[in-house]
Amino acid sequence: MATKLERTIRREITIDGEAYTVAISPEGLRLTKKRFRSGVEMSWKAIWTQGDRRDEPPVEGERG
């Protein structure tokens, strides 16, 4: 049985030699370069929706 996510968990990862902080919260996921405030943030619903779109053909003019 999995433990319910009730508060934010932060972990450090390294991508191409650069340190980043990954924050996993009940609202979603955030990836921020270490010592910076702005980063990439996605809600769980947005992540789930992106996964569903992979099975569909691309929309005209859309990259990806």
N, CA, C, O and CB atoms as a CASP TS submission, in Angstrom:
PFRMAT TS
TARGET T0000
AUTHOR 0000-0000-0000
METHOD Language model
MODEL 1
PARENT N/A
ATOM      1  N   MET     1       0.834  -1.175   0.000  1.00  0.00           N
ATOM      2  CA  MET     1       0.000   0.000   0.000  1.00  0.00           C
ATOM      3  C   MET     1       0.883   1.243   0.000  1.00  0.00           C
ATOM      4  O   MET     1       1.840   1.323   0.769  1.00  0.00           O
ATOM      5  CB  MET     1      -0.951  -0.005   1.208  1.00  0.00           C
ATOM      6  N   ALA     2       0.575   2.192  -0.839  1.00  0.00           N
ATOM      7  CA  ALA     2       1.358   3.421  -0.948  1.00  0.00           C
ATOM      8  C   ALA     2       0.955   4.421   0.135  1.00  0.00           C
ATOM      9  O   ALA     2      -0.186   4.432   0.598  1.00  0.00           O
ATOM     10  CB  ALA     2       1.181   4.046  -2.341  1.00  0.00           C
ATOM     11  N   THR     3       1.912   5.257   0.527  1.00  0.00           N
ATOM     12  CA  THR     3       1.660   6.305   1.506  1.00  0.00           C
ATOM     13  C   THR     3       1.080   7.524   0.803  1.00  0.00           C
ATOM     14  O   THR     3       1.583   7.930  -0.245  1.00  0.00           O
ATOM     15  CB  THR     3       2.956   6.676   2.267  1.00  0.00           C
ATOM     16  N   LYS     4       0.040   8.106   1.359  1.00  0.00           N
ATOM     17  CA  LYS     4      -0.602   9.279   0.779  1.00  0.00           C
ATOM     18  C   LYS     4       0.348  10.475   0.848  1.00  0.00           C
ATOM     19  O   LYS     4       0.996  10.700   1.870  1.00  0.00           O
ATOM     20  CB  LYS     4      -1.931   9.594   1.509  1.00  0.00           C
ATOM     21  N   LEU     5       0.428  11.237  -0.239  1.00  0.00           N
ATOM     22  CA  LEU     5       1.271  12.429  -0.306  1.00  0.00           C
ATOM     23  C   LEU     5       0.491  13.597   0.286  1.00  0.00           C
ATOM     24  O   LEU     5      -0.471  14.073  -0.317  1.00  0.00           O
ATOM     25  CB  LEU     5       1.715  12.735  -1.779  1.00  0.00           C
ATOM     26  N   GLU     6       0.901  14.058   1.458  1.00  0.00           N
ATOM     27  CA  GLU     6       0.168  15.112   2.155  1.00  0.00           C
ATOM     28  C   GLU     6       0.932  16.423   2.237  1.00  0.00           C
ATOM     29  O   GLU     6       0.337  17.465   2.513  1.00  0.00           O
ATOM     30  CB  GLU     6      -0.180  14.657   3.536  1.00  0.00           C
ATOM     31  N   ARG     7       2.237  16.392   2.003  1.00  0.00           N
ATOM     32  CA  ARG     7       3.025  17.625   2.012  1.00  0.00           C
ATOM     33  C   ARG     7       4.151  17.502   0.995  1.00  0.00           C
ATOM     34  O   ARG     7       4.411  16.418   0.473  1.00  0.00           O
ATOM     35  CB  ARG     7       3.595  17.919   3.432  1.00  0.00           C
ATOM     36  N   THR     8       4.807  18.603   0.722  1.00  0.00           N
ATOM     37  CA  THR     8       5.834  18.653  -0.314  1.00  0.00           C
ATOM     38  C   THR     8       7.093  17.895   0.104  1.00  0.00           C
ATOM     39  O   THR     8       7.559  18.000   1.238  1.00  0.00           O
ATOM     40  CB  THR     8       6.182  20.101  -0.639  1.00  0.00           C
ATOM     41  N   ILE     9       7.627  17.131  -0.848  1.00  0.00           N
ATOM     42  CA  ILE     9       8.895  16.422  -0.681  1.00  0.00           C
ATOM     43  C   ILE     9       9.880  17.050  -1.664  1.00  0.00           C
ATOM     44  O   ILE     9       9.568  17.191  -2.846  1.00  0.00           O
ATOM     45  CB  ILE     9       8.738  14.858  -0.926  1.00  0.00           C
ATOM     46  N   ARG    10      11.062  17.427  -1.187  1.00  0.00           N
ATOM     47  CA  ARG    10      12.076  18.031  -2.054  1.00  0.00           C
ATOM     48  C   ARG    10      13.297  17.123  -2.121  1.00  0.00           C
ATOM     49  O   ARG    10      13.754  16.586  -1.112  1.00  0.00           O
ATOM     50  CB  ARG    10      12.475  19.441  -1.544  1.00  0.00           C
ATOM     51  N   ARG    11      13.812  16.968  -3.339  1.00  0.00           N
ATOM     52  CA  ARG    11      15.021  16.172  -3.551  1.00  0.00           C
ATOM     53  C   ARG    11      15.905  16.883  -4.564  1.00  0.00           C
ATOM     54  O   ARG    11      15.415  17.597  -5.439  1.00  0.00           O
ATOM     55  CB  ARG    11      14.670  14.731  -4.035  1.00  0.00           C
ATOM     56  N   GLU    12      17.210  16.683  -4.439  1.00  0.00           N
ATOM     57  CA  GLU    12      18.162  17.270  -5.382  1.00  0.00           C
ATOM     58  C   GLU    12      18.546  16.223  -6.415  1.00  0.00           C
ATOM     59  O   GLU    12      18.793  15.063  -6.085  1.00  0.00           O
ATOM     60  CB  GLU    12      19.424  17.809  -4.648  1.00  0.00           C
ATOM     61  N   ILE    13      18.592  16.655  -7.676  1.00  0.00           N
ATOM     62  CA  ILE    13      19.050  15.792  -8.764  1.00  0.00           C
ATOM     63  C   ILE    13      20.082  16.560  -9.575  1.00  0.00           C
ATOM     64  O   ILE    13      20.189  17.780  -9.450  1.00  0.00           O
ATOM     65  CB  ILE    13      17.857  15.323  -9.667  1.00  0.00           C
ATOM     66  N   THR    14      20.840  15.854 -10.406  1.00  0.00           N
ATOM     67  CA  THR    14      21.829  16.479 -11.275  1.00  0.00           C
ATOM     68  C   THR    14      21.486  16.161 -12.721  1.00  0.00           C
ATOM     69  O   THR    14      21.288  15.001 -13.084  1.00  0.00           O
ATOM     70  CB  THR    14      23.264  16.000 -10.928  1.00  0.00           C
ATOM     71  N   ILE    15      21.417  17.209 -13.547  1.00  0.00           N
ATOM     72  CA  ILE    15      21.163  17.063 -14.977  1.00  0.00           C
ATOM     73  C   ILE    15      22.291  17.775 -15.708  1.00  0.00           C
ATOM     74  O   ILE    15      22.454  18.987 -15.562  1.00  0.00           O
ATOM     75  CB  ILE    15      19.753  17.643 -15.384  1.00  0.00           C
ATOM     76  N   ASP    16      23.069  17.039 -16.493  1.00  0.00           N
ATOM     77  CA  ASP    16      24.215  17.598 -17.227  1.00  0.00           C
ATOM     78  C   ASP    16      25.140  18.400 -16.318  1.00  0.00           C
ATOM     79  O   ASP    16      25.619  19.465 -16.709  1.00  0.00           O
ATOM     80  CB  ASP    16      23.727  18.484 -18.370  1.00  0.00           C
ATOM     81  N   GLY    17      25.395  17.902 -15.116  1.00  0.00           N
ATOM     82  CA  GLY    17      26.313  18.549 -14.194  1.00  0.00           C
ATOM     83  C   GLY    17      25.726  19.717 -13.418  1.00  0.00           C
ATOM     84  O   GLY    17      26.423  20.297 -12.586  1.00  0.00           O
ATOM     85  N   GLU    18      24.476  20.084 -13.656  1.00  0.00           N
ATOM     86  CA  GLU    18      23.806  21.189 -12.966  1.00  0.00           C
ATOM     87  C   GLU    18      22.884  20.628 -11.884  1.00  0.00           C
ATOM     88  O   GLU    18      22.191  19.637 -12.111  1.00  0.00           O
ATOM     89  CB  GLU    18      23.001  22.068 -13.971  1.00  0.00           C
ATOM     90  N   ALA    19      22.876  21.259 -10.711  1.00  0.00           N
ATOM     91  CA  ALA    19      22.014  20.815  -9.612  1.00  0.00           C
ATOM     92  C   ALA    19      20.615  21.409  -9.756  1.00  0.00           C
ATOM     93  O   ALA    19      20.463  22.600 -10.026  1.00  0.00           O
ATOM     94  CB  ALA    19      22.623  21.209  -8.250  1.00  0.00           C
ATOM     95  N   TYR    20      19.602  20.572  -9.574  1.00  0.00           N
ATOM     96  CA  TYR    20      18.199  20.979  -9.633  1.00  0.00           C
ATOM     97  C   TYR    20      17.488  20.455  -8.397  1.00  0.00           C
ATOM     98  O   TYR    20      17.908  19.470  -7.789  1.00  0.00           O
ATOM     99  CB  TYR    20      17.512  20.461 -10.932  1.00  0.00           C
ATOM    100  N   THR    21      16.405  21.130  -8.040  1.00  0.00           N
ATOM    101  CA  THR    21      15.547  20.664  -6.958  1.00  0.00           C
ATOM    102  C   THR    21      14.229  20.210  -7.557  1.00  0.00           C
ATOM    103  O   THR    21      13.602  20.937  -8.327  1.00  0.00           O
ATOM    104  CB  THR    21      15.324  21.775  -5.888  1.00  0.00           C
ATOM    105  N   VAL    22      13.812  19.005  -7.199  1.00  0.00           N
ATOM    106  CA  VAL    22      12.513  18.478  -7.606  1.00  0.00           C
ATOM    107  C   VAL    22      11.617  18.537  -6.376  1.00  0.00           C
ATOM    108  O   VAL    22      11.952  17.986  -5.327  1.00  0.00           O
ATOM    109  CB  VAL    22      12.624  17.004  -8.183  1.00  0.00           C
ATOM    110  N   ALA    23      10.475  19.207  -6.511  1.00  0.00           N
ATOM    111  CA  ALA    23       9.499  19.278  -5.426  1.00  0.00           C
ATOM    112  C   ALA    23       8.247  18.531  -5.870  1.00  0.00           C
ATOM    113  O   ALA    23       7.635  18.869  -6.883  1.00  0.00           O
ATOM    114  CB  ALA    23       9.167  20.766  -5.046  1.00  0.00           C
ATOM    115  N   ILE    24       7.879  17.522  -5.107  1.00  0.00           N
ATOM    116  CA  ILE    24       6.684  16.730  -5.392  1.00  0.00           C
ATOM    117  C   ILE    24       5.671  17.059  -4.296  1.00  0.00           C
ATOM    118  O   ILE    24       5.923  16.832  -3.113  1.00  0.00           O
ATOM    119  CB  ILE    24       7.004  15.171  -5.451  1.00  0.00           C
ATOM    120  N   SER    25       4.521  17.597  -4.708  1.00  0.00           N
ATOM    121  CA  SER    25       3.496  18.003  -3.752  1.00  0.00           C
ATOM    122  C   SER    25       2.158  17.388  -4.133  1.00  0.00           C
ATOM    123  O   SER    25       2.031  16.814  -5.215  1.00  0.00           O
ATOM    124  CB  SER    25       3.385  19.539  -3.686  1.00  0.00           C
ATOM    125  N   PRO    26       1.166  17.497  -3.270  1.00  0.00           N
ATOM    126  CA  PRO    26      -0.163  16.995  -3.631  1.00  0.00           C
ATOM    127  C   PRO    26      -0.741  17.702  -4.862  1.00  0.00           C
ATOM    128  O   PRO    26      -1.598  17.144  -5.548  1.00  0.00           O
ATOM    129  CB  PRO    26      -1.116  17.159  -2.453  1.00  0.00           C
ATOM    130  N   GLU    27      -0.282  18.917  -5.144  1.00  0.00           N
ATOM    131  CA  GLU    27      -0.781  19.675  -6.290  1.00  0.00           C
ATOM    132  C   GLU    27      -0.090  19.307  -7.596  1.00  0.00           C
ATOM    133  O   GLU    27      -0.702  19.394  -8.660  1.00  0.00           O
ATOM    134  CB  GLU    27      -0.616  21.146  -6.037  1.00  0.00           C
ATOM    135  N   GLY    28       1.183  18.895  -7.533  1.00  0.00           N
ATOM    136  CA  GLY    28       1.901  18.575  -8.760  1.00  0.00           C
ATOM    137  C   GLY    28       3.396  18.459  -8.554  1.00  0.00           C
ATOM    138  O   GLY    28       3.870  18.126  -7.467  1.00  0.00           O
ATOM    139  N   LEU    29       4.131  18.739  -9.620  1.00  0.00           N
ATOM    140  CA  LEU    29       5.578  18.559  -9.663  1.00  0.00           C
ATOM    141  C   LEU    29       6.232  19.870 -10.069  1.00  0.00           C
ATOM    142  O   LEU    29       5.709  20.581 -10.927  1.00  0.00           O
ATOM    143  CB  LEU    29       5.971  17.422 -10.641  1.00  0.00           C
ATOM    144  N   ARG    30       7.378  20.200  -9.460  1.00  0.00           N
ATOM    145  CA  ARG    30       8.102  21.419  -9.807  1.00  0.00           C
ATOM    146  C   ARG    30       9.587  21.095  -9.911  1.00  0.00           C
ATOM    147  O   ARG    30      10.151  20.442  -9.033  1.00  0.00           O
ATOM    148  CB  ARG    30       7.850  22.542  -8.756  1.00  0.00           C
ATOM    149  N   LEU    31      10.219  21.556 -10.993  1.00  0.00           N
ATOM    150  CA  LEU    31      11.651  21.369 -11.216  1.00  0.00           C
ATOM    151  C   LEU    31      12.286  22.750 -11.301  1.00  0.00           C
ATOM    152  O   LEU    31      11.923  23.556 -12.157  1.00  0.00           O
ATOM    153  CB  LEU    31      11.933  20.528 -12.520  1.00  0.00           C
ATOM    154  N   THR    32      13.241  23.019 -10.404  1.00  0.00           N
ATOM    155  CA  THR    32      13.863  24.333 -10.309  1.00  0.00           C
ATOM    156  C   THR    32      15.374  24.177 -10.252  1.00  0.00           C
ATOM    157  O   THR    32      15.888  23.302  -9.554  1.00  0.00           O
ATOM    158  CB  THR    32      13.348  25.102  -9.072  1.00  0.00           C
ATOM    159  N   LYS    33      16.085  25.027 -10.989  1.00  0.00           N
ATOM    160  CA  LYS    33      17.540  25.042 -10.904  1.00  0.00           C
ATOM    161  C   LYS    33      17.927  25.478  -9.491  1.00  0.00           C
ATOM    162  O   LYS    33      17.354  26.426  -8.954  1.00  0.00           O
ATOM    163  CB  LYS    33      18.166  25.993 -11.987  1.00  0.00           C
ATOM    164  N   LYS    34      18.884  24.796  -8.899  1.00  0.00           N
ATOM    165  CA  LYS    34      19.274  25.073  -7.515  1.00  0.00           C
ATOM    166  C   LYS    34      19.682  26.540  -7.360  1.00  0.00           C
ATOM    167  O   LYS    34      20.380  27.097  -8.208  1.00  0.00           O
ATOM    168  CB  LYS    34      20.434  24.144  -7.082  1.00  0.00           C
ATOM    169  N   ARG    35      19.240  27.147  -6.278  1.00  0.00           N
ATOM    170  CA  ARG    35      19.473  28.543  -5.927  1.00  0.00           C
ATOM    171  C   ARG    35      18.675  29.524  -6.792  1.00  0.00           C
ATOM    172  O   ARG    35      18.980  30.716  -6.800  1.00  0.00           O
ATOM    173  CB  ARG    35      20.940  28.852  -6.043  1.00  0.00           C
ATOM    174  N   PHE    36      17.679  29.052  -7.505  1.00  0.00           N
ATOM    175  CA  PHE    36      16.787  29.912  -8.284  1.00  0.00           C
ATOM    176  C   PHE    36      15.364  29.699  -7.791  1.00  0.00           C
ATOM    177  O   PHE    36      15.048  28.656  -7.218  1.00  0.00           O
ATOM    178  CB  PHE    36      16.899  29.612  -9.816  1.00  0.00           C
ATOM    179  N   ARG    37      14.513  30.682  -8.011  1.00  0.00           N
ATOM    180  CA  ARG    37      13.122  30.579  -7.552  1.00  0.00           C
ATOM    181  C   ARG    37      12.181  30.099  -8.637  1.00  0.00           C
ATOM    182  O   ARG    37      11.267  29.319  -8.370  1.00  0.00           O
ATOM    183  CB  ARG    37      12.648  31.911  -7.036  1.00  0.00           C
ATOM    184  N   SER    38      12.396  30.558  -9.855  1.00  0.00           N
ATOM    185  CA  SER    38      11.478  30.164 -10.927  1.00  0.00           C
ATOM    186  C   SER    38      11.908  28.821 -11.507  1.00  0.00           C
ATOM    187  O   SER    38      13.090  28.478 -11.521  1.00  0.00           O
ATOM    188  CB  SER    38      11.431  31.245 -12.040  1.00  0.00           C
ATOM    189  N   GLY    39      10.935  28.085 -11.977  1.00  0.00           N
ATOM    190  CA  GLY    39      11.211  26.779 -12.548  1.00  0.00           C
ATOM    191  C   GLY    39      10.026  26.308 -13.356  1.00  0.00           C
ATOM    192  O   GLY    39       9.122  27.084 -13.668  1.00  0.00           O
ATOM    193  N   VAL    40      10.033  25.046 -13.690  1.00  0.00           N
ATOM    194  CA  VAL    40       8.947  24.441 -14.455  1.00  0.00           C
ATOM    195  C   VAL    40       8.011  23.757 -13.470  1.00  0.00           C
ATOM    196  O   VAL    40       8.447  22.978 -12.622  1.00  0.00           O
ATOM    197  CB  VAL    40       9.488  23.426 -15.527  1.00  0.00           C
ATOM    198  N   GLU    41       6.717  24.056 -13.589  1.00  0.00           N
ATOM    199  CA  GLU    41       5.740  23.484 -12.679  1.00  0.00           C
ATOM    200  C   GLU    41       4.574  22.921 -13.475  1.00  0.00           C
ATOM    201  O   GLU    41       4.082  23.558 -14.407  1.00  0.00           O
ATOM    202  CB  GLU    41       5.250  24.535 -11.664  1.00  0.00           C
ATOM    203  N   MET    42       4.133  21.721 -13.104  1.00  0.00           N
ATOM    204  CA  MET    42       2.981  21.097 -13.757  1.00  0.00           C
ATOM    205  C   MET    42       2.102  20.444 -12.710  1.00  0.00           C
ATOM    206  O   MET    42       2.589  19.826 -11.764  1.00  0.00           O
ATOM    207  CB  MET    42       3.431  20.059 -14.812  1.00  0.00           C
ATOM    208  N   SER    43       0.805  20.590 -12.892  1.00  0.00           N
ATOM    209  CA  SER    43      -0.135  19.919 -11.991  1.00  0.00           C
ATOM    210  C   SER    43      -0.219  18.451 -12.391  1.00  0.00           C
ATOM    211  O   SER    43       0.132  18.084 -13.512  1.00  0.00           O
ATOM    212  CB  SER    43      -1.550  20.595 -12.034  1.00  0.00           C
ATOM    213  N   TRP    44      -0.683  17.619 -11.474  1.00  0.00           N
ATOM    214  CA  TRP    44      -0.838  16.197 -11.780  1.00  0.00           C
ATOM    215  C   TRP    44      -1.835  16.001 -12.918  1.00  0.00           C
ATOM    216  O   TRP    44      -1.657  15.116 -13.754  1.00  0.00           O
ATOM    217  CB  TRP    44      -1.296  15.421 -10.531  1.00  0.00           C
ATOM    218  N   LYS    45      -2.877  16.820 -12.953  1.00  0.00           N
ATOM    219  CA  LYS    45      -3.874  16.710 -14.021  1.00  0.00           C
ATOM    220  C   LYS    45      -3.241  17.017 -15.377  1.00  0.00           C
ATOM    221  O   LYS    45      -3.519  16.329 -16.359  1.00  0.00           O
ATOM    222  CB  LYS    45      -5.060  17.664 -13.758  1.00  0.00           C
ATOM    223  N   ALA    46      -2.388  18.048 -15.438  1.00  0.00           N
ATOM    224  CA  ALA    46      -1.714  18.397 -16.692  1.00  0.00           C
ATOM    225  C   ALA    46      -0.771  17.279 -17.135  1.00  0.00           C
ATOM    226  O   ALA    46      -0.694  16.970 -18.324  1.00  0.00           O
ATOM    227  CB  ALA    46      -0.934  19.715 -16.534  1.00  0.00           C
ATOM    228  N   ILE    47      -0.064  16.679 -16.199  1.00  0.00           N
ATOM    229  CA  ILE    47       0.834  15.565 -16.530  1.00  0.00           C
ATOM    230  C   ILE    47       0.025  14.389 -17.065  1.00  0.00           C
ATOM    231  O   ILE    47       0.413  13.771 -18.056  1.00  0.00           O
ATOM    232  CB  ILE    47       1.661  15.133 -15.290  1.00  0.00           C
ATOM    233  N   TRP    48      -1.083  14.079 -16.426  1.00  0.00           N
ATOM    234  CA  TRP    48      -1.944  12.975 -16.857  1.00  0.00           C
ATOM    235  C   TRP    48      -2.499  13.245 -18.250  1.00  0.00           C
ATOM    236  O   TRP    48      -2.534  12.348 -19.092  1.00  0.00           O
ATOM    237  CB  TRP    48      -3.095  12.760 -15.857  1.00  0.00           C
ATOM    238  N   THR    49      -2.936  14.486 -18.494  1.00  0.00           N
ATOM    239  CA  THR    49      -3.488  14.861 -19.799  1.00  0.00           C
ATOM    240  C   THR    49      -2.427  14.744 -20.887  1.00  0.00           C
ATOM    241  O   THR    49      -2.729  14.276 -21.985  1.00  0.00           O
ATOM    242  CB  THR    49      -4.048  16.293 -19.758  1.00  0.00           C
ATOM    243  N   GLN    50      -1.196  15.157 -20.608  1.00  0.00           N
ATOM    244  CA  GLN    50      -0.102  15.034 -21.578  1.00  0.00           C
ATOM    245  C   GLN    50       0.122  13.578 -21.947  1.00  0.00           C
ATOM    246  O   GLN    50       0.365  13.268 -23.113  1.00  0.00           O
ATOM    247  CB  GLN    50       1.194  15.642 -21.019  1.00  0.00           C
ATOM    248  N   GLY    51       0.045  12.690 -20.985  1.00  0.00           N
ATOM    249  CA  GLY    51       0.233  11.265 -21.242  1.00  0.00           C
ATOM    250  C   GLY    51      -0.847  10.699 -22.141  1.00  0.00           C
ATOM    251  O   GLY    51      -0.571   9.852 -22.991  1.00  0.00           O
ATOM    252  N   ASP    52      -2.080  11.163 -21.958  1.00  0.00           N
ATOM    253  CA  ASP    52      -3.191  10.708 -22.799  1.00  0.00           C
ATOM    254  C   ASP    52      -3.033  11.179 -24.234  1.00  0.00           C
ATOM    255  O   ASP    52      -3.450  10.479 -25.157  1.00  0.00           O
ATOM    256  CB  ASP    52      -4.517  11.201 -22.237  1.00  0.00           C
ATOM    257  N   ARG    53      -2.444  12.345 -24.442  1.00  0.00           N
ATOM    258  CA  ARG    53      -2.309  12.924 -25.777  1.00  0.00           C
ATOM    259  C   ARG    53      -1.283  12.188 -26.633  1.00  0.00           C
ATOM    260  O   ARG    53      -1.299  12.340 -27.854  1.00  0.00           O
ATOM    261  CB  ARG    53      -1.925  14.382 -25.670  1.00  0.00           C
ATOM    262  N   ARG    54      -0.409  11.410 -26.049  1.00  0.00           N
ATOM    263  CA  ARG    54       0.616  10.695 -26.821  1.00  0.00           C
ATOM    264  C   ARG    54       0.010   9.664 -27.758  1.00  0.00           C
ATOM    265  O   ARG    54       0.607   9.328 -28.781  1.00  0.00           O
ATOM    266  CB  ARG    54       1.599  10.015 -25.884  1.00  0.00           C
ATOM    267  N   ASP    55      -1.167   9.159 -27.420  1.00  0.00           N
ATOM    268  CA  ASP    55      -1.821   8.151 -28.245  1.00  0.00           C
ATOM    269  C   ASP    55      -2.571   8.760 -29.426  1.00  0.00           C
ATOM    270  O   ASP    55      -2.967   8.046 -30.347  1.00  0.00           O
ATOM    271  CB  ASP    55      -2.773   7.337 -27.403  1.00  0.00           C
ATOM    272  N   GLU    56      -2.767  10.081 -29.402  1.00  0.00           N
ATOM    273  CA  GLU    56      -3.500  10.757 -30.464  1.00  0.00           C
ATOM    274  C   GLU    56      -2.533  11.241 -31.537  1.00  0.00           C
ATOM    275  O   GLU    56      -1.368  11.509 -31.242  1.00  0.00           O
ATOM    276  CB  GLU    56      -4.316  11.935 -29.899  1.00  0.00           C
ATOM    277  N   PRO    57      -3.002  11.357 -32.784  1.00  0.00           N
ATOM    278  CA  PRO    57      -2.140  11.934 -33.820  1.00  0.00           C
ATOM    279  C   PRO    57      -1.900  13.415 -33.533  1.00  0.00           C
ATOM    280  O   PRO    57      -2.775  14.072 -32.969  1.00  0.00           O
ATOM    281  CB  PRO    57      -2.772  11.750 -35.227  1.00  0.00           C
ATOM    282  N   PRO    58      -0.731  13.963 -33.909  1.00  0.00           N
ATOM    283  CA  PRO    58      -0.446  15.373 -33.625  1.00  0.00           C
ATOM    284  C   PRO    58      -1.399  16.299 -34.375  1.00  0.00           C
ATOM    285  O   PRO    58      -1.827  16.004 -35.491  1.00  0.00           O
ATOM    286  CB  PRO    58       0.999  15.706 -33.996  1.00  0.00           C
ATOM    287  N   VAL    59      -1.720  17.419 -33.741  1.00  0.00           N
ATOM    288  CA  VAL    59      -2.565  18.439 -34.351  1.00  0.00           C
ATOM    289  C   VAL    59      -1.714  19.210 -35.352  1.00  0.00           C
ATOM    290  O   VAL    59      -0.531  19.446 -35.108  1.00  0.00           O
ATOM    291  CB  VAL    59      -3.186  19.397 -33.271  1.00  0.00           C
ATOM    292  N   GLU    60      -2.303  19.603 -36.471  1.00  0.00           N
ATOM    293  CA  GLU    60      -1.586  20.350 -37.510  1.00  0.00           C
ATOM    294  C   GLU    60      -0.895  21.566 -36.906  1.00  0.00           C
ATOM    295  O   GLU    60      -1.536  22.365 -36.224  1.00  0.00           O
ATOM    296  CB  GLU    60      -2.553  20.789 -38.633  1.00  0.00           C
ATOM    297  N   GLY    61       0.393  21.714 -37.145  1.00  0.00           N
ATOM    298  CA  GLY    61       1.160  22.849 -36.645  1.00  0.00           C
ATOM    299  C   GLY    61       1.703  22.653 -35.237  1.00  0.00           C
ATOM    300  O   GLY    61       2.424  23.519 -34.743  1.00  0.00           O
ATOM    301  N   GLU    62       1.387  21.559 -34.583  1.00  0.00           N
ATOM    302  CA  GLU    62       1.859  21.296 -33.227  1.00  0.00           C
ATOM    303  C   GLU    62       3.172  20.530 -33.281  1.00  0.00           C
ATOM    304  O   GLU    62       3.336  19.613 -34.085  1.00  0.00           O
ATOM    305  CB  GLU    62       0.805  20.509 -32.419  1.00  0.00           C
ATOM    306  N   ARG    63       4.097  20.913 -32.423  1.00  0.00           N
ATOM    307  CA  ARG    63       5.380  20.213 -32.346  1.00  0.00           C
ATOM    308  C   ARG    63       5.313  19.194 -31.229  1.00  0.00           C
ATOM    309  O   ARG    63       4.571  19.371 -30.263  1.00  0.00           O
ATOM    310  CB  ARG    63       6.556  21.204 -32.117  1.00  0.00           C
ATOM    311  N   GLY    64       6.090  18.122 -31.357  1.00  0.00           N
ATOM    312  CA  GLY    64       6.160  17.213 -30.235  1.00  0.00           C
ATOM    313  C   GLY    64       6.102  15.819 -30.630  1.00  0.00           C
ATOM    314  O   GLY    64       6.152  14.933 -29.777  1.00  0.00           O
TER
END
